[in-house]
């Protein structure tokens, strides 16, 4: 597990391209046969990828958490963007297919991840946040998610927001996660932009060929920066920062949030005239 310290907005102004990437971009989320994890001091979010091949992978006991087991005081949300797989939770196995989501409650002791076909492994992308109570562990398929249509062809941002781990679908301690999918010819997400003073957010960008990129915009509205993001890379967005992107073609992204509340519409809109 790699640790990222929090970065304030004044310090971020002085960062060059490489330093911005070091602080906010997670370049390699999925490693075949391994788990990768980044522990962010921003709202104590852990972001990672679990890619089991021929050998199942179990959540480890981590010194960084100071607990007897990984989910002793945490909850976890997962979305599988790879092949078919399964998750064993305290001895009970659940099938988790492509584009399925899975929520694991605080207090769960043993979690093991498996792929049905090692040559086409599952890619379990996860966010884990501190939790104060236990909730129901369950699978959420893409059909069970809440689907919200947004945007328009005229604005190049016509998309479907699939809310998986969300108060409209199931109870959690604080974690909220979902997946946004674009229509062909649409490339903008979250424009006009906003900030979440009460919550941080993490984006995972994927469904992109090798030669496609997303320009992810961050920073205070009057002091913006960008990070070039490639397929299956993630970006940490602090609460003071905008989080918006535009791709060289359509893409999919997973968003995850943690913080003071779970109100999806709790955001501070930024007028276009303010952006610099």
Rosetta blueprint (number, residue, H / E / L):
1 X L
2 X E
3 X E
4 X E
5 X L
6 X L
7 X L
8 X L
9 X H
10 X H
11 X H
12 X H
13 X H
14 X L
15 X L
16 X L
17 X H
18 X H
19 X H
20 X H
21 X H
22 X H
23 X H
24 X H
25 X E
26 X E
27 X L
28 X L
29 X L
30 X L
31 X L
32 X L
33 X L
34 X L
35 X E
36 X E
37 X E
38 X E
39 X E
40 X E
41 X L
42 X L
43 X L
44 X L
45 X L
46 X E
47 X E
48 X E
49 X E
50 X E
51 X L
52 X L
53 X L
54 X L
55 X L
56 X L
57 X E
58 X E
59 X L
60 X L
61 X L
62 X L
63 X H
64 X H
65 X H
66 X L
67 X L
68 X L
69 X L
70 X L
71 X L
72 X L
73 X L
74 X E
75 X E
76 X E
77 X E
78 X E
79 X E
80 X E
81 X L
82 X L
83 X L
84 X L
85 X E
86 X E
87 X E
88 X E
89 X E
90 X L
91 X L
92 X E
93 X E
94 X E
95 X E
96 X E
97 X L
98 X L
99 X L
100 X L
101 X E
102 X E
103 X E
104 X E
105 X L
106 X L
107 X L
108 X L
109 X L
110 X L
111 X E
112 X E
113 X E
114 X E
115 X E
116 X L
117 X L
118 X H
119 X H
120 X H
121 X L
122 X L
123 X L
124 X E
125 X E
126 X E
127 X E
128 X E
129 X E
130 X E
131 X L
132 X L
133 X L
134 X L
135 X L
136 X L
137 X L
138 X E
139 X E
140 X E
141 X L
142 X L
143 X L
144 X L
145 X L
146 X E
147 X E
148 X E
149 X E
150 X E
151 X L
152 X L
153 X L
154 X L
155 X L
156 X L
157 X L
158 X L
159 X E
160 X E
161 X E
162 X E
163 X E
164 X E
165 X E
166 X L
167 X L
168 X L
169 X L
170 X L
171 X L
172 X L
173 X L
174 X L
175 X L
176 X E
177 X E
178 X E
179 X E
180 X E
181 X E
182 X E
183 X L
184 X L
185 X L
186 X L
187 X L
188 X E
189 X E
190 X L
191 X L
192 X L
193 X L
194 X E
195 X E
196 X L
197 X L
198 X L
199 X E
200 X E
201 X E
202 X E
203 X E
204 X E
205 X E
206 X E
207 X L
208 X L
209 X L
210 X L
211 X L
212 X L
213 X L
214 X E
215 X E
216 X E
217 X E
218 X E
219 X E
220 X E
221 X L
222 X L
223 X E
224 X E
225 X E
226 X E
227 X E
228 X E
229 X E
230 X L
231 X L
232 X L
233 X E
234 X E
235 X E
236 X E
237 X E
238 X L
239 X L
240 X L
241 X L
242 X L
243 X L
244 X E
245 X E
246 X E
247 X E
248 X L
249 X L
250 X L
251 X L
252 X E
253 X E
254 X E
255 X E
256 X E
257 X E
258 X E
259 X E
260 X L
261 X L
262 X L
263 X L
264 X L
265 X L
266 X L
267 X L
268 X E
269 X E
270 X L
271 X L
272 X H
273 X H
274 X H
275 X L
276 X L
